[in-house]
Amino acid sequence: MCLDDNSATLSARYLNAQLSAMWANAVECVGHESRMATVELRSDEYEKHKYTRSLAQFHFAGNKTPRGSILKENLLFNATFGEPHLKFICNHEAALYLKLQTGHFNKVYPVSSTLNAFKSNTRDNVPFEGLEVAFRLKFSRTALTGKDSRIGNGSGHLIQMMILDFSSARMALFKADLPIGTADALEWYLKKYLTFLQNAGHHVRFDLPDFDDHQYKPTINYSLATRALEHQELFTNVAVHGISESSINGFLRETWLDVVSKSQGFCGQPPTDKLSSCLVEIQSTWIGGVDRHFHIKFGPPSVKVLCNHEVVLYFTATKVHFHESEDFSREPVDSFANWEFAFIVDVIEEKVVGHASSLKLHISTARFCQHLSTVVARDVHIHFTHIIKFFEYHYFELLATYEMINIFYPGGYRSPDFDEPGFTDPSDDERQWKPVPGDDASGSTTIVWSEIIKKISLSGFDHINAISEVSINALFDSLYKTDSKSSGCLAEWRYDKKFWADFSKIKVRLLSGDKALVTFTVDHGYITLENKRRYDFSSWTISYAVNLKMVDQTDLHCDQAWLTSFAGSVFGIHQVHRHTYATVKHIVLDFANAEYIYKHSSMPNIWDEGHLVAIERLKSFIHYMGKYLNVLSRGGHNIIHSIPIFPHTHQFGLTSASFQVVSKSPVTVTNCMFEHEVPVLMVIGVFCGRPLPVQTIPWVSGWVFSGGRSKSHGTICLSRTAFLEKKLLVTLELVNRRTTVIPRFPREGEDEWKVYLTTWADHPSRTHEECQWTKVENSNPGWLEYTWEHRDEWSYEHEGTRHGASGYSVLCHTKNQLCISTSYRPRSMEIMLHGESVLRLQGKEEKENWSKRCSATWSVRIQINSRPSGLRVVVVEQVQPVFEKSEEKWDLDPHALLEEHLPRVVDIKEVVEALKVIFEGAWEYSCAGLKAYNLTSPAFTPNGDLVVQLNNFVDNSTMGKNTSPRQGRRGADAAVTWRLKFLLMPFSCCMPREHTITADGVHTDTVAHGHSEIHPLFHSDGA
């Protein structure tokens, strides 16, 4: 067997011999030219022989060759070359070494080569002598097949060739003493020279001839024969598909350390399958079918990058024990240490997302490389060879089975080659949500949001609370700032004298499957190792994958101090709005079952004393961090959301709740570092004791508002049934009761010929009947319209022999209209009420008929305004009833009757108070642990569901509601001038009519093209 069946060295020698012969030919040709100081580059003689001389001589006079003779000292580049040679790095790239014997180059021209009028100056020439440079370049191999009867020796012949890709050349070696800043210019000229060589055909060389008469073809594997690793200058900035060697080895070290942590059980439960730890340790008895008994312990694997496609993969067996039998408890018969096995392996690139790549070993291409591995004595060579066969026949298959052939995966904290998207932290102005200026829906963000909320569906739930990743991180940011002032455990924690850490704020990424990635960063700290040695560290980051769980208040394992603060500060003593709740459900980060995720952890300098010390440091760090997670849970710092649960009879408030993490596409520990739509935590529930629907919430981009400078904390969605129909419309029935005028029968002792009126609210038999609003299906976009209409007409007549025919009739007709805007306006939401009551009296007496009529109209407009401090419910219009009457003269006065029974001002105090209780101040139907939200930017969907955005967190001390009508109307705006706009709503649609009150009290109505305005001045004393 010759050369282990690898003809790579023979091929390299043959190719270099051709280069040597062609160079010798060039030298001979140069020797015949004249010794003149000039050269004529366009002469036939020069053109005829320039390629023959190319390996020994090169002249360059610029991008445009001048006519006539030119002094050689005026050439931009002039050089004679020594013998070139090739060194093969791997099966894809080689190094071309060039020796520049004598010459010069112009240092200015490369940066001025695009100037047509450039003229060289000999003062810019840089002379050189005895320079050596090397270029890394790609190559490929090809072959031509054919036959010629004159050759004989079989029916087919093979002509093998190697093709150098001079266009891929990159200077890798530069040995010269040149002036500073001129090396780039020289490289520029030499690349021109390589193009010249390619034009001369020197990029193609014949490989080993194959004209014999047998069937065996030479096998050529340059990688297995490479000695290029002895020349480290050839590997500067060499990467595998853009991934640096240091990044790959960092990934391999951390993968190995992760396997160690699991196999030794100090990071969760030890694996039940021993072979899953094969990257760290393996015994022959674990796999079977092996005729030798051995036990190997491995250090971290590593690679040396050869090129974009191949690496040298090193396995270091720190301990190798050989035994006589399967009883490994006995002393081994032979023991060895620090054996190194090198394999040349191809690498496969797999695109993960966008431009990011993962790298995987093409394990079937693994080839043992003898000269890069440990050289062992002859008497132990048989043991060494046995381990090599174990690698080739068993070990690589195990690595593939247990998915340990990845040598790099992008993302996490160990990936400096790519920028990863950061955590969705609150922005600098997140402390106060900034409403978009302007009331109209003209902004592009507003238009987009208006379209998005049309697609929101509550999927059968009464309540959905969408909590953004931003909100969770803002919660921990807020808690961290509080603890930083008091040295709380979120900012600093120590365990006896064995562990101390100064923390940055906790960061959370939501994951699909109701999970989260929680990351802790220790800015400064120390740990005590097993040998009682203290180790100081800084900028260590550790991440855990945790489950999100919903637990009952009674199942919380929190300190009593936290429970007391929670009960007393957030929901009150078991009450919300004076309604007793049954319990509280908490969504928590399940730190008790946290799983250490090495891919998102970073511990600089953990390896600086070797892999054994690295194991000890990681073991200690994880041990103390486990204790820290328990402390966080006891302090309630794992609670990210809390919901009061009310008795099943309760009408408004959750009686059952659950949660889901909703994402557009699966977001996992593996891919969460890439650009993606951030998942949303959805708290879902029902009212009135209904069972929870078995429904997965679909992804809608509108669950979290993404416009404006700040990022949203999330949204609260209340179904049409839960809020609009059972809360708002039911409350607004009061308006119908008080404005619906109806006739009544005369009571005992009252004159039967008089007309008696009352209101629905005061009618003895109807006061308990409902006055429900009815949905109007209209074509008016941007509004929900409801109506209430009631008509009563009575007629009383008598006729007889005693009296002539006489009688009267009464018609009472009430029609109220409610319009609710469904257009998204960042600063306000409008609710408009309009009503009209008609009283018509008719009669006949002594053959004379009479008729009188009076009508009254009124309107109210309510706004729910968004302010930095939250929502404010304001009555911006409250128009007194405006009467219109006929002028016919008669004793009965319908105007007086109607005015007597209609309220002087339509009283909607209860409606406003109900809205204030729900919306103003802190939202009291859920909170983030000890932090509460206030609300902003409410909007109804065309379906009637209410969508409200979560605003910034509210301090516990500011959680009270404004329930005073006076304070609710003016509040902090007292002592400032404000405008009151009066609008009347006609029955036909929700377009406003203008109502003006003049100085003398006269009322006029016109179609509104603008707004009449009153500017009363309120002072803080109520004047």
MIGU-654075 format. One record per residue (C-alpha): residue in one letter; x, y, z. Coordinates in steps of 0.05 Angstrom, whole numbers, plus 32768, in hexadecimal, padded with zeros to 4 digits. Each point is the difference from the previous one (the first is absolute). Last residue first. Layout:
BEGIN
AXYZ ...
! end
This chain:
BEGIN
A7ABC863C833C G80137FB98012 D803780138030 S80357FE77FCF H7FE880317FCC F7FD87FF27FC2 L7FFE802F7FC4 P7FC87FF47FD0 H801580007FB6 I7FC27FEF7FD7 E800C7FE77FBA S7FD87FFC7FC0 H801C7FC87FD6 G80097FFB7FB5 H7FD87FE97FC5 A7FC87FEB802F V7FBA80017FE2 T7FDB80378023 D7FD980058041 T7FF180408027 H7FF2800A804B V7FF38046801C G801D800C8045 D800E804A7FF8 A804B7FF57FF4 T7FF37FCC7FCC I80007FB5800B T80137FDD7FBF H7FF27FB87FEC E80267FE47FC4 R7FE87FBF7FE3 P802C7FC38001 M80017FC67FCE C7FED7FC08025 C7FC87FED7FD2 S7FB580087FF3 F7FEB80128046 P802480428004 M803980088033 L800980438022 L80458019800F F801780328033 K804B800C8009 L801B80148044 R8045801E8001 W802F8004803C T802380388024 V802B7FEA8039 A7FF58008804B A7FE87FB88006 D80207FCE7FD0 A801A7FD48038 G7FBA7FE5800B R7FCD80237FD4 R7FC87FCF7FF2 G80157FC9802E Q800D80318038 R7FBB801B7FFA P7FE07FBC7FF9 S80297FE48039 T80157FB97FF1 N8048800A7FED K801D7FBB8009 G803A7FED802E M803F7FDE7FE6 T80308039800B S80237FE4803E N800B7FBC7FDF D802B80227FCB V7FE57FF87FBA F80227FDB7FC7 N7FFE801D7FBA N7FC67FF97FD0 L7FDA7FC27FED Q7FD8800B7FC0 V7FB57FF97FFF V7FD77FD77FCE L7FB57FFB8009 D7FD97FCD7FD7 G7FC4801D7FDA N800A7FDA7FBF P801780407FDD T803780028035 F7FFA80318039 A803C802A8013 P80258013803F S804180277FFB T801E7FFB8046 L7FFD7FD88040 N80227FFD8044 Y80267FC48015 A800F7FE58046 K80417FE9801F L80057FD3803D G7FFA7FC27FD4 A7FF080197FBA C7FB680138008 S7FBB7FE97FEE Y7FB78016800A E801680408022 W8015802A7FC5 A8021803B8023 G7FE480467FFC E7FC2800A7FD5 F7FE27FC87FD6 I7FD07FD58029 V7FEB80308037 K7FFF803A7FD1 L7FD27FDB7FCF A7FCE7FF08037 E80038047801A V7FF3801C7FBB V7FC37FD37FF6 E7FE6800F8046 K8007804B7FF4 I7FDB7FFD7FBE D7FC980338013 V7FDE801F7FC5 V7FFA80488017 R7FBD801E8011 P7FE57FB98002 L7FC17FF77FD6 H7FC07FFE8028 E7FEF8049800A E801B80157FBD L7FD27FCF7FDD L7FC2801A8025 A801380497FF8 H800C7FF77FB6 P7FC07FD87FF7 D7FD6803B801A L7FB77FEF8005 D7FD2803D7FFF W8007800A7FB6 K802180317FD1 E80277FE37FC7 E804980167FFF S80207FBB7FF8 K803B7FEF802B E804C7FF37FFB F80267FF4803F V804B7FF9800B P80137FCF8037 Q803F80168023 V80417FF07FDC Q80367FD98023 E803F80007FD7 V80497FF18014 V7FEE7FCD8035 V80457FE68014 V801B7FBB8012 R804C8004800B L80307FC97FEC G80487FF98018 S8035802D801E P801E80117FBC R7FBA80127FE8 S7FCE7FDB7FD6 N7FBA801C7FFE I7FBE7FDA8008 Q7FD080317FE2 I7FB58006800D R7FD180277FD5 V7FB980108016 S7FC580167FD6 W7FB9801C8009 T7FC180097FD7 A7FBA80158016 S7FBF7FFE7FD9 C7FBD80228008 R7FBE7FF67FDD K7FB9801C8004 S7FC17FEA7FDC W7FB880198000 N7FBD7FE87FE5 E7FBF80288008 K7FBE7FDD7FFC E7FEF80118047 E80417FE38018 K80367FDA7FDB G80467FF08017 Q80487FF67FEE L803F8003802B R80457FEF7FE4 L803E7FF7802C V80427FF07FDD S80417FEC8022 E804280027FDB G80437FE38016 H804980027FF1 L803B7FDB8021 M80487FFF7FE7 I80397FD6801A E804580167FE9 M80467FE28008 S803C802C800B R804A800C7FF7 P80187FCA7FD0 R7FC180027FD5 Y7FEC7FBD7FE5 S7FBE80057FDB T7FCA7FD4801E S7FD9803C801C I7FC27FF1802A C7FBD801E7FED L7FC37FFA802D Q7FBC80187FE8 N7FC0800E8027 K7FBA80027FE4 T7FC58012802C H7FB880077FE7 C7FC68014802D L7FBD80087FDD V7FC380178028 S7FB87FFF7FE5 Y7FC3802A8013 G7FB47FF98005 S7FBC801E7FF2 A7FBC7FEA7FE4 G7FC68026801D H7FE97FF78046 R7FC17FE48020 T7FEA7FD57FC7 G80457FE17FFA E804780067FE5 H80427FF28021 E80487FFE7FE7 Y80457FF1801C S803B7FEE7FD2 W80457FEB8016 E80407FFB7FD6 D80417FE4801D R80407FFB7FD6 H80447FE78016 E804280007FDC W80467FEE8017 T803980007FCD Y80467FE67FF8 E803680147FCF L80497FE87FFD W802880317FD8 G803C80047FD1 P7FDA7FF17FC0 N7FB780167FFA S7FDD7FC97FDA N7FD07FF08038 E7FEA7FC38025 V7FE1801F803D K800B7FDA8040 T7FC780068032 W800880208044 Q7FD87FE08037 C7FCF8025802C E7FF17FC88030 E7FC27FFD802C H80058010804A T7FE680477FFA R7FC87FE87FD3 S7FCA7FF38033 P8007803C802E H801780307FCB D8037802B801D A803B7FE57FD7 W7FD67FFD7FC1 T7FEF80498008 T7FBD801F8012 L7FC780237FDE Y7FB880138013 V7FD080217FCF K7FC1801F801F W7FBA7FEA7FF1 E7FFE7FCA8036 D800C80348036 E80277FE18039 G7FDF7FE68040 E80187FB97FF7 R803A7FFF7FCF P7FFB80147FB8 F801E7FCC7FD1 R8047800A7FE7 P801F801C7FC2 I80497FF07FEE V804080287FFF T80407FD97FF2 T803A802C8015 R800E7FE38046 R7FF87FB77FEE N802780077FBF V803A80228023 L80017FCB8035 E80067FCD7FC8 L8047801B7FF9 T80177FD38039 V7FE67FC27FDB L802080187FC0 L804480098021 K80047FC2802B K7FDC7FC37FE3 E7FFE80157FB7 L804180277FF8 F802A7FDD8035 A7FF67FB58003 T7FD67FF67FC1 R802B802A7FD3 S803F7FDD801A L803480238029 C804780077FE6 I803A80198029 T803F80127FDA G804B7FFB8006 H803A80248021 S800A80257FBF K804280177FE4 S801080498000 R8010802F7FC6 G7FBE7FF57FDE G7FE37FC07FE4 S80057FB88017 F7FBD7FF48022 V7FFE7FBA801B W7FC77FD07FF0 G7FFC80227FBC S80317FD07FDF V7FCC7FCA8007 W80137FB88011 P7FC47FD3800E I7FEB7FF18048 T7FFA7FB5800A Q7FBA7FED8017 V7FE27FD28033 P7FCE80348018 L8003800E804B P7FC07FED8023 R7FD1803A8010 G7FFE80168049 C7FE880477FF1 F803E80177FDD V80357FDE7FD5 G804B7FFE7FFA I803F80077FD8 V8045801A8012 M802880017FBE L804C80058005 V8019801A7FBD P80367FE37FD3 V8031802F7FDD E7FFC7FFE7FB5 H80457FE87FEC E804780167FF4 F802E7FCA801A M80147FF48048 C7FC17FD9800E N80167FC87FD1 T801C7FCA802D V7FDC80118041 T7FC07FFE7FD8 V7FD1802E7FDA P7FCD7FDA7FD5 S7FDF802F7FCE K7FCE80398009 S80037FF7804B V7FCD7FF88038 V80127FEF8048 Q7FC17FE88021 F7FDD80108041 S7FC67FEA802D A7FC780218024 S7FBD7FF18020 T7FD180308025 L801E803E7FE2 G7FDF80418011 F7FBD80207FED Q7FC17FD88010 H80147FDA803F T7FD67FC2800E H803B7FD17FF4 P802780208039 F803A802D7FEB I80477FEF7FEB P803380388009 I80387FFD7FCB S804B8005800B H803980067FCE I804C7FFA7FFE I800D7FDD8042 N80477FE48006 H8015803A802D G7FD07FEA8036 G803680038035 R7FFD7FB5800C S80097FF57FB5 L803C802D7FFC V80217FDD803B N7FF57FBC7FDF L8021801B7FC1 Y803C8016802A K80097FBA801C G80047FE57FB9 M803180397FEF Y802D7FE58037 H80047FBA7FE2 I800480197FB8 F803D802B8012 S80227FC88027 K7FF87FCD7FC7 L801680337FCC R803F80108027 E80117FB6800C I7FF67FEF7FB7 A802B803A7FE9 V80367FE98031 L80027FBC7FDD H7FFE80217FBB G803E802A8008 E8014803C802A D7FE780377FD2 W7FC17FDA7FEE I7FCE80298029 N8020803F7FE3 P7FBE801C7FE8 M7FC17FDB8017 S7FC980067FCC S7FBC7FDF8002 H7FCD7FFC7FC8 K80197FBE7FE2 Y800D7FE58047 I7FB67FFD8011 Y7FF67FED8049 E7FBB7FE3800B A7FD380208035 N7FD37FCF8025 A7FF980278041 F800680417FD9 D7FBA7FF77FE5 L7FF580477FE6 V7FBD8012801C I7FB980107FE9 H7FD8800E803F K7FB77FF1800D V7FDE80268038 T7FC67FE6802A A7FB68008800D Y7FF780497FF1 T7FD6802F802B H7FE4803C7FDB R800D8044801F H802180187FC0 V80307FC58006 Q80017FDE8043 H80287FCA8024 I80218034802E G8015802F7FCA F80107FE97FBA V8046801D7FFB S8019801C8041 G7FE67FD9803C A7FFD7FBA7FE4 F804180077FDA S8027801F8039 T7FE87FCA8030 L80117FC97FD0 W8045801E7FF5 A800F8004804A Q7FE57FBA800A D80377FE47FD4 C7FE97FDE7FC1 H7FF27FB77FF1 L7FC1800D7FD9 D7FCE7FC78002 T7FCA80268026 Q800380397FCD D7FF07FCE7FC9 V80337FEF7FCC M8005800D7FB6 K80427FE67FE4 L803280187FCD N80377FCD7FF5 V804880148006 A803C7FFE7FD1 Y803B801D8026 S8037802F7FEC I804280128020 T802A803E7FF1 W8044800E801F S801980477FF8 S80327FFB8039 F80257FCB8027 D80247FF68041 Y80147FBA8016 R80087FEF8049 R80257FBF8011 K7FDC7FD38031 N80187FC37FD9 E7FB87FF67FEB L7FFD80457FE2 T7FE7803F8021 I7FDE80307FD1 Y800B80497FF2 G7FD980397FE2 H7FFD803A7FCF D7FD080127FC8 V7FD87FC1800A T7FCE7FF97FC7 F7FC17FD68008 T7FD87FE87FC4 V7FBA7FE18000 L7FE97FDA7FC2 A7FB57FF68004 K7FCF7FC87FF6 D7FB67FF77FF1 G800D7FD47FC3 S801E80387FD7 L8034802B8020 L7FFF80448023 R80438020800A V8010801C8045 K8037802D801B I801280098049 K802080428012 S804B8002800C F801A7FDB803C D8037800A8033 A80107FB98018 W801D7FE2803E F800E7FB78011 K80237FDA8037 K800280328038 D7FB97FF18016 Y7FD780017FC0 R800080457FE1 W7FCE80277FD7 E7FFF80437FDC A7FD180237FD1 L7FC47FD27FFE C800F7FEC8048 G7FF38045801B S80388031800E S7FCC80368012 K800880317FC6 S80137FCA7FCF D7FC27FD88016 T7FD180367FE6 K802680057FBE Y7FFF7FB47FF8 L7FB57FFD800C S7FF480347FC9 D802E7FDC7FCF F7FE07FBE8013 L7FBB801C7FEF A801A80227FC1 N801B7FBC7FEA I7FBB7FE18008 S7FDF803A7FDD V80307FFE7FC5 E7FF17FB67FF7 S7FB980157FF5 I7FC37FEF8029 A7FBF7FF37FDB N7FC680008031 I7FC47FDC7FE3 H7FBB80048020 D7FBC7FE47FEF F801C7FC47FD9 G7FDD7FE37FC3 S803980087FCF L800F80488015 S800880177FB8 I802D80397FE9 K7FFE800C7FB5 K7FE280468004 I803780118032 I80337FFC7FC8 E7FDE80327FD2 S7FFD80368034 W80477FF08014 V8018800B7FB9 I7FDA80417FFA T801B80198042 T80477FEF7FEB S7FF680247FBE G7FE8803E8023 S7FBD801C7FE9 A7FD37FE38036 D7FF080438020 D800A80148047 G8047801A7FFB P80407FEE8023 V800F7FB68008 P7FF97FEF8049 K80437FFB8025 W80017FC78032 Q80258016803D R803A7FD8801C E800A7FE47FBB D8026803D7FEA D80437FDD8002 S7FE57FC47FDB P7FE67FC38024 D802B7FC37FF2 T7FF07FD07FC8 F80407FD88008 G8034800D7FCB P80037FE77FB9 E803F7FD97FF1 D803C801C7FDD F80287FC97FDF D80497FEA8003 P8004800F804B S7FD67FC2800F R800B7FE68046 Y7FC580248020 G7FC67FDE7FDE G7FFE80007FB5 P801D7FD57FCA Y800B7FB58005 F80467FE47FF9 I80237FBD8001 N7FC07FD77FF9 I80137FB77FFE M7FE67FF28046 E7FBB7FEC7FEA Y7FFD7FC2802D T7FFD7FD07FC5 A803580287FD9 L80307FFE803A L7FF37FB6800A E800E7FF27FB6 F804280258007 Y80127FD4803B H7FF27FBC7FE3 Y80267FEA7FC1 E803180397FF4 F800B80158048 F80067FB88019 K80317FF37FC7 I802B803A8019 I7FFB7FE48047 H801C7FBD7FE8 T803880237FDB F801680218040 H7FFF7FBE8026 I802A7FDE7FC9 H8030803B8000 V80117FF38048 D80417FDC7FF4 R8013802D7FC5 A7FFF803F802A V7FC980327FF2 V7FFE803D7FD3 T7FC380298012 S7FD780167FC4 L801080327FC9 H802E7FCF7FDB Q7FCD7FC88001 C7FC380237FE5 F7FC17FD58008 R7FCC800F7FCC A7FB980188010 T7FD780057FC0 S7FC47FD9801D I7FFB80348037 H7FED803A7FD4 L8009802C803D K7FCB8036800A L8005804B7FFD S7FC6802F800C S7FF8803E7FD5 A7FE28045800A H7FF080297FC2 G7FB57FFE8008 V7FED7FC6802C V80207FBD800B K80287FF57FC1 E80247FBD8005 E804A7FFC7FF0 I801F7FBB7FFC V80487FF58017 D802F7FCB7FE5 V802B7FDB8032 I804B7FF48008 F800A7FD8803F A8033800A8037 F80067FD4803E E8026801B803C W80147FD28039 N800480278041 A800B7FC78030 F800C7FB57FFE S7FEE7FC5802C D800E7FB67FF6 V7FE97FC38026 P7FC980278022 E7FF47FF4804B R7FC07FDD800F S7FBD80238006 F7FFB7FFE7FB4 D7FE87FB98001 E7FF37FF87FB5 S80427FDA7FFA E804A800A7FF7 H7FFC804B8005 F801D803A7FD7 H7FFE8047801D V800480407FD7 K800180438024 T800280467FE2 A7FE87FE57FBD T8005803F7FD6 F7FD680007FC2 Y8016802F7FC8 L7FD780107FC2 V802A801D7FC7 V7FD1802A7FD7 E7FE680027FB9 H7FD1802A7FD5 N8013804A8006 C80487FED800C L802E7FDB802F V7FE180148042 K801F7FDF803C V7FCB7FE1802C S7FF57FEF8049 P7FE27FCA802C P7FFA800E804A G80247FCC802B F7FEE7FB87FFA K80007FC68031 I80097FBB7FE2 H7FF47FBB801F F80177FC27FDC H7FEF7FB77FF6 R80147FE47FBD D7FD67FD57FD2 V7FCA80347FF6 G7FBB7FE77FEC G7FDF8024803B I7FF1804A8006 W80018010804A T80337FC88010 S803580257FD9 Q7FFD803A8030 I7FF580487FEE E800C8045801D V7FF780497FEE L7FE280017FBA C7FE17FBC8010 S7FD2801E8034 S7FC17FEE7FDA L801C7FB98000 K7FF07FFA804A D7FB580047FF4 T7FDC80128041 P801E80457FFE P801080218043 Q7FC8802B801C G8009804B8000 C804180277FF9 F802E7FE08033 G7FEF7FBB7FE6 Q80477FEB7FEC S7FE87FEB7FBB K7FD780407FF9 S803780308012 V80327FDA7FD6 V7FD280027FC3 D7FFA804B8009 L804B80078007 W80097FDA7FBE T7FCF802D7FDC E8022803D801F R80447FE97FE8 L7FE57FF07FBA F7FDE80447FFA G803F80248016 N80277FD67FCE I7FD280157FC8 S800380498014 S804C7FFF8005 E80057FE17FBA S7FD780387FE2 I7FBD7FF67FDF G7FF980207FBA H7FF37FBF7FDC V803B7FE08025 A803280368010 V804880147FEF N80128043801E T804A7FEE8003 F80097FB87FEB L803C80047FD2 E802880258035 Q7FFA7FC2802C H80337FDA7FD6 E80077FBC8021 L7FB67FF77FF2 A80127FFC7FB6 R801E7FBB8007 T7FC77FE07FDA A80027FB77FEE L7FBA7FEE8017 S7FE580407FE2 Y80207FF57FBC N7FD87FC17FF3 I80137FE17FBC T7FEC7FB97FEF P80237FE67FC2 K7FD57FD67FD1 Y80037FB57FFD Q7FE77FDF7FC1 H80427FE97FE2 D8020800F7FBD D80248040800F F7FF280457FE2 D7FF080258040 P802B803E8006 L800380238044 D7FE380467FFB F800680307FC6 R800180498011 V7FD080397FF1 H800680448021 H8040800D7FD8 G7FD8800F7FC1 A802280427FEF N7FBF8024800D Q80007FDF8044 L80478019800D F7FEC80477FEC T7FC57FFD8030 L80317FEA8035 Y802D803C7FEF K7FC580308008 K7FF67FDF8044 L804A800E800D Y7FF6804A7FF0 W7FC880088033 E80287FD98034 L803A80317FF7 A7FD1803B800B D7FE57FDF803F A80467FF7801B T801280497FF7 G7FE6801C8042 I80417FFC8027 P803E7FFD7FD5 L80147FB97FEC D80287FCC8026 A7FE37FC17FE3 K7FE17FBE8011 F7FB780007FEE L7FD57FC28007 A7FB57FF77FF7 M7FF1802B7FC4 R7FBC7FEC7FE6 A7FF57FE07FBC S7FB87FF17FEC S8009801B7FB9 F803D7FD37FF7 D7FD47FC28001 L80327FC97FF2 I7FEA7FC77FD2 M801E7FBA800B M7FFF7FCF7FC8 Q7FF97FB57FF6 I80057FDF7FBB L7FE07FBC8004 H80047FC97FCC G7FCF7FCE7FE5 S80037FC07FD6 G803C7FE0801F N804B80077FFE G8004801C7FBA I801B80467FF7 R7FFF7FFD7FB4 S7FB97FE78002 D7FEA80408020 K7FCA80038035 G7FDB80358027 T7FF3801C8044 L800D80478018 A8006800E804A T7FF080378031 R801C801A8042 S7FEF80418021 F802880368022 K7FF580388032 L803580328012 R802B8013803B F8038802E7FE8 A80477FFF801A V803480377FFF E804C80008001 L8029803F7FF3 G804A7FFC7FED E800980467FE7 F7FD2803C7FFF P7FFE80477FE6 V7FC6802F8011 N7FF380327FC8 D7FDC80408013 R803D802B7FEF T7FFD7FE17FBB N7FC280287FF2 S7FC77FE17FDA K7FCF80297FD8 F7FB57FF8800B A7FD480247FCC N7FCC7FC97FF9 L7FF57FFB804B T7FE27FBC8013 S80447FE58016 S800980358035 V7FFD7FD4803E P802A7FC97FE0 Y802E80357FE0 V801F801E803E K80327FCA8018 N80227FF77FBD F80227FBC8000 H80497FE97FFC G802A7FC67FEB T802C7FC78017 Q7FF87FB88016 L7FB57FFB800E K7FF57FB98019 L7FB97FE57FF9 Y7FDF7FC98029 L7FBC7FE67FEA A7FD97FE4803A A7FCB7FCB7FF2 E7FB57FFA800B H7FC87FCD7FF7 N801B7FBC8012 C802B801C8038 I803B802F800B F80287FEC7FC3 K804380237FF9 L8011801A7FBA H8042801A7FE5 P801C803C7FDC E804A80057FEA G801B80478005 F7FDF803C7FE2 T8018803F7FDC A7FD98040800B N7FE880417FE2 F7FC280258017 L7FE980467FF0 L803280047FC8 N802880407FFE E803F7FDD8019 K7FF97FD17FC5 L8005803A7FD0 I7FCA7FFE7FCD S80047FF17FB6 G7FC6800C7FD2 R7FB78000800F P7FE480008046 T7FD97FC4801D K7FBE8018801E N7FF17FE48045 G804580148015 A80487FF37FED F80097FBA801C H803C7FD47FF2 F80067FB88018 Q803A7FCF7FFE A80117FB98014 L7FBE7FDA7FFE S7FE8802D7FC7 R803C7FF67FD0 T7FDB7FD07FD2 Y7FC2802C8007 K8025803E7FE8 H80227FDD7FC5 K7FD780157FC3 E7FE68041801E Y80478018800E E80187FF07FB9 D7FC1801E7FE2 S800D80418024 R7FCA801C802D L80277FFD8041 E803E80227FE5 V80347FFB8038 T803680308015 A80407FF98029 M801F7FD17FCD R801D7FBE8016 S7FE57FDD7FC3 E7FD67FC18006 H801F7FBB7FFE G80037FF6804B V7FB5800D8006 C7FF37FC37FD5 E802D7FD4802B V7FDD8019803E A7FBC7FF17FE2 N80157FB97FED A80197FF68047 W7FBD8019801A M7FDB7FCF7FD3 A802C7FC7801A S7FF580148049 L7FB580077FF7 Q7FFE7FBB7FE0 A80297FE38039 N7FD180218030 L7FC67FD97FE2 Y80257FBE8002 R8016800A8049 A7FBA80128015 S7FE37FC37FDD L80337FD18020 T7FF1801F8044 A7FB57FF67FF5 S80067FB87FE8 N7FDB7FE2803B D7FFD7FB48000 D80237FFD8043 L803E801D7FE0 C800D7FC17FD7 M7FE27FBD8015 
! end
